[in-house]
Structures are given as structure tokens and as C-alpha cells.
């Protein structure tokens, strides 16, 4: 089974544009699917990842009014790759600005990896704007998760992690997060571009259930690698700009909303412990573990589980509307 066997057919947006927001940023957004359908917004990963045309294909275009947006500094949003005026709070405000701009009353909020944390924080800030949540590859933004990515992953990918570590000068290897921050924000492209590629190579080498050399090579291209490396590193340095444990502590604000949590059993980037912690704190939510899956949304098993989940969610919402 390939990814194309699972996803809906390719589709083009019926609307797209740039929305000027605060701090000199402009956000790219697009809409596709059914203009009269149930609105759903997709929040991409990273921070820094950006949306891809393939992301449109995870939702039934006959049912959903699909909204994709590139977060600050990502994809087609401008300025590209900057950390200036780029925090979780800025992104939450941007999502709400896009909703207002598109004239949407309430929408389903979907997202994976970093997008799962952003979805939780956004929904907790604006529960009145949300109908339901569909999240996967759960990140809660805790220190234990940051420490795991920068150091704990060496227990599963020792050779790859050693190459990641050894890219840095020996004096910077005691704290990889700070060491990579120094390299990535060095003004010299001869320093920050190779650092970004080393970062992206390690990340891409660890997030698939089955290693794919072509995927790793494409992910580590300099133009793709730099915004993800810089934004992810800066968000980690700042604790994702939230209080420790905030996503769980404020869960009561959204527990009344329908939710589905989908998690890869062998997720190395955001291990299943976090998804389980969220599900335990949110017993009303549906929780599904995908056995043959790591972290990537581009794995067929994960894609199939997400598509089945959005179908179940659409049916539940239709029943609630009819009642």
C-alpha cells in the first residue's frame, strides 16, 4: 500500500490569499473542497514545516471546507524563516484572524506533531471557535519531550544521533540545543546552512517507520531545512512559549468538544507516552494507536487511520447537528 492508494484525489484550492497580521507578517491561506461543507483547519508541524499540496488530500472534499495555512515564517508566508514576532501566542492570534477573515463561525481544528500542540493551545484560548479536534503525533510541549528529542532519541538511533552531535564543534556538544542554536543563528550562510542540513538529516532519518533515503535527501535540502531548524530550535529554547504542563492543565476548557487522538505506536519524535497522558486526562476523547507507524503523516498506515478518523468525526458531527 502506498500513500496515493490511501489519500483522496489531488485537488486545487478554490480560494487562496495572503492575510496581513501583526509584527510585519503576512500569512498564506487556501481553501479547497466543498465551500458549503463543514469548515476544518489543518495546522502543520514543525514549528517551521509549512503546508504541502498533499495535505489537502487527507479530507473528504465532498464533506469538508478545507482550510490550510502556512504559519509565520513557514511555507509561503512572509518573511520566511524569521523568529521575530514569532511565538505560540502570535500563531494562535493568526489562526483566529484567518477564521474571521474567511467568515467562519466555528471550525474543526486538526493538526499533527507541533500542530497538535498548537491545536490544543488555540482551542483552549478560543473554545467558542471550535467544533471538535482531530490530532495526531501528540506533542504537549513539556521539558521531558524536548529533552527526549535532543538527547533521548540516541537510544534508538545511536549512529544517526552521533552524526548529529558530531557535526557541532566539540565545545558545543554538551548541550545540543544551545549548540545548534549558535550555529543556526550565525549570520554566515557557510555556518547556518550546513547546520540546518545536519538538523534536517537527523530529523528525517528518525520519523519514518521504514527508512527512505529519498525522503531524507529531499527533507535536508537547504531551502526546506533552514526555517524548520531555526524555528524548532527557537521554540524549544523558549519552552514553546507556554507554561510547563499548560496543555494538560487547561484541558477542562475543551473537554466538552468531540476529539479524536491518533498516535503512531513507534513514534520516535513524539513518543506515545504524551498521547496516552492526553487521553488519560481527556477520557471523553477517542484514542487510537496505529501499529505500523512512526511519526510522519506521509506513512500509509497513519494516513489511512487519519482518513478513517475524519470520516467518523464527520458522521458524529452530522448526527449531532441532526439531533
C-alpha positions in Angstrom: 0.0 0.0 0.0 1.3 3.4 -1.0 0.3 6.8 0.2 -1.5 7.5 -3.1 -3.6 4.4 -2.5 -4.9 5.9 0.7 -5.4 9.6 0.0 -8.2 11.4 -1.7 -7.5 12.5 -5.3 -5.5 15.6 -6.0 -7.4 18.9 -5.6 -6.7 22.5 -6.2 -7.8 25.4 -4.0 -10.9 27.4 -5.0 -9.6 30.3 -2.9 -6.2 31.5 -1.7 -4.5 34.6 -0.5 -2.2 36.5 1.9 -3.5 37.9 5.1 -1.5 40.7 6.8 -1.2 40.1 10.5 0.8 41.7 13.3 4.5 42.3 13.5 5.1 42.7 9.8 4.0 39.2 8.9 1.6 38.0 6.2 0.0 34.6 6.3 -0.7 32.4 3.3 -4.0 30.6 3.4 -6.0 28.5 1.0 -9.4 26.8 0.8 -10.4 23.7 -1.1 -13.1 21.0 -1.1 -16.8 22.0 -0.5 -17.4 25.7 0.0 -20.6 24.8 1.8 -19.1 22.0 3.8 -18.1 21.8 7.4 -15.0 24.0 7.9 -11.8 22.3 9.1 -8.4 24.0 9.5 -5.2 22.0 9.2 -2.3 23.0 11.4 1.0 21.8 10.1 4.0 20.6 12.1 7.4 22.0 12.8 7.4 24.7 14.0 8.6 25.7 10.6 7.2 22.9 8.4 4.6 24.6 6.1 1.7 23.0 4.2 2.0 20.8 1.2 -0.5 20.2 -1.6 -0.7 16.6 -0.4 -2.2 17.9 2.9 -5.4 18.8 1.0 -5.9 15.1 0.3 -6.4 13.9 3.9 -10.0 15.2 4.0 -13.1 14.2 2.0 -13.6 17.2 -0.4 -17.3 16.5 -0.7 -17.8 16.9 3.1 -15.2 19.5 4.3 -14.4 23.1 3.6 -10.7 22.5 4.0 -8.6 25.5 5.2 -4.8 25.2 5.1 -2.4 28.0 6.3 1.3 28.4 6.5 2.2 29.6 10.0 4.5 32.6 10.5 7.9 32.2 8.8 6.8 29.0 7.1 6.0 27.9 3.5 4.6 30.8 1.5 4.1 33.1 4.5 6.5 36.1 4.7 9.0 37.0 6.0 10.4 33.5 5.5 12.1 31.6 8.4 12.2 34.5 10.8 11.9 34.2 14.6 11.0 37.8 15.0 7.4 38.3 16.4 7.0 34.5 16.1 5.6 32.8 19.2 2.8 30.4 20.0 0.7 33.4 21.1 1.2 35.1 17.7 0.2 31.9 15.9 -2.9 31.4 18.0 -3.9 35.0 17.1 -3.2 34.4 13.4 -5.4 31.3 13.3 -8.2 33.3 14.8 -7.6 36.1 12.3 -7.8 33.7 9.4 -11.1 32.4 10.8 -12.6 35.9 11.0 -11.2 36.8 7.5 -12.9 33.8 6.0 -16.2 34.4 7.8 -16.2 31.1 9.6 -18.2 30.9 12.8 -16.8 27.6 14.2 -14.5 25.0 12.7 -12.9 21.7 13.4 -9.2 22.0 14.3 -6.8 19.4 13.1 -3.1 19.1 13.4 -0.2 16.8 14.0 3.2 16.9 15.8 3.8 20.6 16.7 0.4 21.2 15.0 -1.3 19.0 17.7 0.1 21.3 20.5 -0.9 24.4 18.6 -4.4 23.0 18.1 -4.7 22.3 21.8 -3.4 25.8 22.8 -5.6 27.5 20.2 -8.7 25.6 21.2 -8.1 26.3 24.9 -7.7 30.0 24.1 -10.8 30.1 21.8 -13.1 27.2 22.7 -16.1 29.1 21.3 -14.5 29.0 17.8 -14.1 25.2 17.8 -16.5 22.4 16.9 -14.1 19.4 17.5 -10.4 18.4 17.4 -8.6 15.8 15.3 -4.9 15.5 16.3 -2.1 13.0 15.8 1.5 12.6 16.9 0.8 14.4 20.1 3.2 17.0 21.4 2.4 18.6 24.8 5.4 20.9 24.9 6.9 19.6 28.1 10.6 19.7 29.1 10.7 15.9 29.0 9.7 15.9 25.4 12.3 18.5 24.4 15.0 16.5 26.3 13.9 13.3 24.5 14.2 14.8 21.0 17.6 16.4 21.6 19.1 13.5 23.6 16.9 10.5 24.3 16.5 9.5 20.7 20.1 8.4 20.7 18.9 5.2 22.4 17.0 4.2 19.3 19.2 5.8 16.6 22.7 5.9 18.0 24.7 6.2 14.8 22.4 8.9 13.4 22.4 10.8 16.7 26.2 10.6 16.9 26.5 12.1 13.5 24.0 14.8 14.6 26.1 15.5 17.7 29.5 15.4 15.9 28.5 18.0 13.4 29.0 20.6 16.1 32.4 21.7 17.4 33.4 19.6 20.4 32.9 22.5 22.8 29.2 22.7 21.8 28.3 19.0 22.2 27.4 19.1 25.9 24.1 20.9 25.1 23.0 20.2 21.6 20.0 22.6 21.7 22.2 25.6 22.6 25.0 24.4 20.3 22.7 24.1 17.3 21.1 27.5 18.2 24.5 29.1 18.0 25.2 27.6 14.6 21.7 28.1 13.1 21.6 31.8 14.0 25.2 32.5 12.9 24.9 35.2 10.2 27.3 33.3 7.9 25.5 31.0 5.5 28.6 28.8 5.4 27.8 28.1 9.1 24.0 28.1 9.4 23.1 26.3 6.2 25.2 23.1 6.9 23.8 23.2 10.5 20.3 23.2 9.1 21.0 20.4 6.8 22.6 18.3 9.7 19.5 19.0 11.8 17.1 18.1 9.0 19.0 14.9 8.1 18.8 13.6 11.6 15.1 14.5 11.9 14.1 12.9 8.6 16.2 9.8 9.4 14.1 9.1 12.6 10.5 9.9 11.8 9.6 7.1 9.3 8.7 3.5 10.2 10.8 2.4 7.3 13.9 4.4 6.3 13.6 6.2 3.0 16.8 7.7 1.6 15.0 9.8 -1.0 12.8 11.3 1.7 15.8 12.1 3.9 17.6 13.8 0.9 14.5 15.9 0.0 13.9 16.9 3.6 17.5 18.1 4.1 17.6 20.5 1.1 18.8 23.8 2.4 15.7 25.8 1.4 13.4 23.4 3.3 15.8 22.7 6.2 16.6 26.2 7.4 13.1 27.5 8.5 12.3 24.3 10.3 15.7 24.1 12.0 15.6 27.7 13.2 12.0 27.8 14.3 12.0 24.5 16.0 15.2 25.3 17.8 14.0 28.7 18.9 10.7 27.3 20.1 12.5 24.6 22.1 14.8 27.2 23.7 11.7 29.1 24.8 9.6 26.1 26.1 7.3 26.5 23.1 6.3 29.8 24.7 3.9 28.2 27.1 3.9 27.2 30.8 5.2 23.8 31.7 2.3 21.4 31.6 -0.1 24.1 30.3 -1.8 21.9 27.6 -2.9 19.4 30.2 -3.6 21.9 33.0 -6.1 23.8 30.8 -7.8 20.8 29.3 -11.1 21.5 31.1 -11.6 24.4 28.7 -12.1 22.0 25.8 -13.2 18.6 27.3 -16.7 19.3 26.1 -15.6 19.2 22.5 -15.5 16.0 20.5 -12.0 14.8 19.9 -10.0 12.0 18.2 -6.4 11.4 19.0 -4.3 9.3 16.6 -0.8 8.2 17.5 1.9 6.0 16.0 2.9 3.1 18.2 6.6 3.6 17.2 6.7 7.4 17.1 10.2 8.4 17.9 9.7 12.2 17.5 6.7 12.5 19.9 6.5 9.1 21.7 3.1 7.6 22.6 3.6 8.5 26.3 2.4 12.0 25.6 -0.7 10.9 23.6 -1.5 8.5 26.4 -1.1 11.2 29.0 -3.5 13.4 27.0 -6.0 10.6 26.5 -5.9 9.7 30.3 -6.7 13.4 31.1 -9.4 13.5 28.4 -11.3 10.3 28.8 -14.1 11.6 26.6 -11.8 11.7 23.6 -11.4 8.8 21.2 -7.8 7.4 21.3 -6.3 5.2 18.5 -2.9 3.7 18.3 -1.6 2.9 14.8 0.7 -0.1 15.0 2.9 0.1 11.9 3.6 3.8 12.2 6.2 6.1 13.4 5.7 9.9 13.3 5.2 11.0 9.7 1.8 11.9 8.3 3.1 10.5 5.0 3.1 6.9 6.1 0.2 5.0 4.6 -0.9 3.4 7.9 -1.1 6.8 9.6 -2.8 8.4 6.6 -5.4 5.6 6.5 -6.1 6.0 10.2 -6.5 9.8 9.9 -8.9 9.5 7.0 -11.0 6.9 8.8 -10.9 9.2 11.9 -12.1 12.2 9.9 -14.9 10.1 8.4 -16.0 9.0 11.9 -15.8 12.6 13.2 -17.9 13.9 10.2 -20.5 11.3 10.9 -20.7 12.2 14.6 -21.0 15.9 13.9 -23.7 15.2 11.3 -25.7 13.2 13.8 -25.3 15.9 16.5 -26.5 18.5 14.0 -29.5 16.4 13.0 -30.4 15.9 16.7 
